[in-house]
Amino acid sequence: MTSENPDEGEAEIQQIIEGRDSIVLDEDLVADESDSEAQDAPARLERREALPARIRKMPVAERFKLALRGNLEARNVLARDPLKLVQSAVLKNPRITVEEVVTLAKSRSVDGDLLRQLGAEKEWVRHYTVRQSLVQNPKTPVAVSLVLIRGLRERDVRMLARSKNVPGVIQQAARRLVLQRER
């Protein structure tokens, strides 16, 4: 977005969602590694090192579109974008995998709002490793963890009850759950 007008920015985001935008993304940000086998390794490494700086310089609308369509490396950078709008768009990317979501759920550098969104997505929390990773992450909002803890295996709940890396509320809830399951 080149303009400072927020209404214009919202309109541009809406155009991206509807597929009516004119933003053209660089092919190396959209294509997967397997799509670009012909490129040499040193050139790929150089671009990968410059990727966070390139993305930071992009306007918001372009980052939003990249989050929706970008490759693995772009998604990893954009998941830590300061704008929540861009972060949430990463989760809507059709190419995002369960492994990437687990990595995000485990990451302590990801914003709590993104973890809240992950916890609210049935598509993702049906995977046990995503639920487990979210509950074990101290940055996951307590309300999300309290809902997900009931879906964990006995062994994992016992581990949470002894863990010093989770909030005390989660530790106490895990202890109560262990006691309930023993009855």
C-alpha positions in Angstrom: 0.0 0.0 0.0 1.5 3.2 -1.1 -1.1 5.4 0.6 -1.5 6.3 4.2 -5.3 6.2 3.9 -6.5 3.2 5.9 -9.8 2.9 3.9 -7.7 2.6 0.7 -5.6 -0.1 2.3 -8.7 -2.1 3.4 -10.0 -1.8 -0.2 -6.7 -3.1 -1.5 -6.8 -6.1 0.9 -10.4 -6.8 -0.1 -9.3 -6.8 -3.8 -6.6 -9.3 -3.0 -9.1 -11.6 -1.2 -11.4 -11.4 -4.2 -8.6 -11.9 -6.7 -9.1 -8.5 -8.3 -5.7 -7.0 -7.4 -2.9 -6.0 -9.7 0.0 -6.9 -7.4 2.6 -9.1 -9.1 4.8 -11.1 -6.7 8.3 -12.1 -7.5 8.4 -15.7 -8.8 11.1 -16.7 -6.4 8.8 -15.8 -3.4 6.0 -17.9 -4.7 7.7 -20.9 -6.3 8.7 -23.8 -4.1 12.3 -25.2 -4.0 11.2 -28.2 -6.1 9.8 -25.8 -8.8 13.2 -24.2 -9.2 15.6 -27.1 -9.5 17.6 -25.4 -12.3 18.7 -22.5 -10.1 22.1 -22.9 -8.6 22.6 -23.3 -4.8 24.7 -20.1 -4.2 22.1 -17.9 -5.8 19.3 -19.5 -3.7 21.3 -19.1 -0.5 22.0 -15.4 -1.3 18.3 -14.7 -1.9 17.3 -16.7 1.2 19.6 -14.5 3.4 18.1 -11.3 1.9 14.5 -12.5 2.1 13.6 -11.0 5.5 14.9 -7.6 4.4 13.1 -7.8 1.1 9.8 -8.7 2.8 10.2 -5.9 5.4 10.4 -3.3 2.6 7.2 -4.5 0.9 4.0 -2.6 1.4 1.3 -4.2 3.6 -0.9 -5.3 0.7 2.0 -7.0 -1.0 3.0 -8.8 2.2 -0.6 -9.9 2.7 -0.8 -11.3 -0.8 2.6 -13.0 -0.3 1.3 -14.6 3.0 -1.6 -16.0 1.1 0.4 -17.4 -1.9 4.1 -17.4 -0.8 6.5 -20.4 -0.6 7.8 -22.0 2.6 10.5 -19.4 3.2 8.2 -16.5 2.7 5.6 -18.0 5.0 8.2 -18.5 7.7 9.2 -14.9 7.6 5.6 -13.6 7.4 4.4 -15.6 10.3 6.6 -13.3 12.5 5.4 -10.1 10.7 4.4 -7.3 13.1 1.0 -7.0 11.6 -1.6 -9.5 12.8 -3.4 -9.3 9.5 -0.3 -10.6 7.7 0.3 -13.3 10.3 -3.3 -14.6 10.0 -3.0 -14.7 6.2 -0.2 -17.2 6.5 -2.6 -19.7 8.1 -4.9 -19.3 5.2 -2.2 -20.2 2.6 -3.4 -23.4 0.9 0.2 -24.7 0.8 0.8 -24.5 4.6 1.5 -28.0 6.0 0.9 -29.6 9.3 4.7 -29.6 10.0 4.8 -25.8 9.5 1.8 -25.3 11.8 3.5 -27.5 14.4 6.7 -25.4 14.1 4.6 -22.3 14.5 2.8 -23.7 17.5 6.1 -24.6 19.2 7.8 -21.3 18.4 8.2 -18.9 21.3 8.8 -16.0 18.9 5.3 -16.2 17.4 2.7 -13.7 18.6 0.1 -15.0 21.1 -2.7 -13.9 18.7 -1.5 -16.2 16.0 -1.4 -19.0 18.5 -4.9 -18.2 19.5 -6.0 -18.4 15.9 -4.3 -21.7 15.5 -6.1 -23.0 18.6 -9.4 -21.9 17.2 -8.9 -23.7 13.8 -10.5 -27.1 13.9 -8.5 -28.1 10.8 -5.3 -27.7 12.8 -6.2 -28.8 16.3 -7.5 -32.1 15.1 -3.8 -33.0 14.7 -2.5 -34.2 18.0 1.0 -32.7 17.6 -0.5 -29.3 17.0 -2.6 -29.5 20.2 0.3 -30.8 22.2 2.6 -28.1 20.9 0.1 -25.3 21.6 -0.5 -26.4 25.2 3.3 -26.7 25.8 4.0 -23.3 24.4 4.1 -20.7 27.3 3.0 -17.9 24.9 -0.3 -19.7 24.0 -3.1 -17.9 25.7 -4.2 -19.7 28.8 -7.9 -19.9 27.6 -6.8 -21.8 24.5 -4.5 -24.2 26.4 -7.2 -25.0 29.0 -9.5 -26.1 26.2 -6.9 -28.1 24.4 -5.4 -29.8 27.5 -8.4 -32.2 27.8 -7.5 -33.7 24.4 -4.0 -34.7 25.4 -2.8 -38.2 26.3 -2.3 -39.2 29.9 1.5 -39.2 29.6 1.6 -35.7 28.2 -0.8 -34.3 30.8 1.4 -35.8 33.6 4.4 -34.1 31.9 2.6 -30.8 31.9 1.7 -31.2 35.6 5.5 -31.3 36.4 6.6 -28.8 33.7 8.1 -25.5 34.8 7.9 -24.1 31.2 4.1 -23.6 31.2 2.1 -21.1 33.1 1.1 -22.1 36.6 -2.6 -22.2 35.7 -1.9 -24.8 33.0 0.3 -26.8 35.4 -2.6 -26.8 38.0 -5.2 -27.8 35.4 -2.9 -30.7 34.3 -2.7 -31.8 38.0 -6.4 -31.7 38.4 -6.9 -33.6 35.1 -4.5 -36.3 36.3 -6.4 -36.7 39.5 -9.7 -36.8 37.7 -8.5 -39.5 35.3 -7.2 -41.6 38.2 -10.6 -41.9 39.8 
